[in-house]
Amino acid sequence: MATNRVVQDQSPHKHIMGDCMDNKKKYDATYKIGNTTVHVVAPPPMTKEEIDKVLKEFHQAGWNIWNSLTPEEQMKINKEYLEQKKKSPSA
């Protein structure tokens, strides 16, 4: 059974350094793992208010996803979580 789930974006996508393969950009860290190169780009400096806004949007997106599930799907996820927690109490 196909289900259409939509998480509404609160703001339009912003093209940031990590979205392109522009080799002129400086990276905050670069790691070579086997044949893979991983470039890490730190977020720009933000005020506490900006950080709080981003966190609020993340939390809202999570609740939007959760609320898009049927009650049966929510119950199944809760049951799986509790079973996993019993196996590994430190998690």
Steps between C-alpha positions, in 0.01 A plus 500: 500500500656828390478793735560860404689679776597860467715702736452863421816706484478818705740689275628470143825316441809715526795418278792458738860396459428130553250496212758539228830348405683832486861410579585866570320480835691429820387211716514487879629144490579240236522126559622230265333164573608235252421639155252751640577863585267665750500880524340649811348846485410665829182705519538877490515683831150538645342687785321306776169613349596363156610167654174479696303566180684222313445256788130591514470433124675161542265404782197615299612293201532196727150552641363549147649165400367330815152647453495386136515137619187301564427409863588140412842605366561712811411205727731269302791745532435545872491122550827451306663776705394345831622156390836647398524690828446176696792339313730796557402700812787747453358621166 
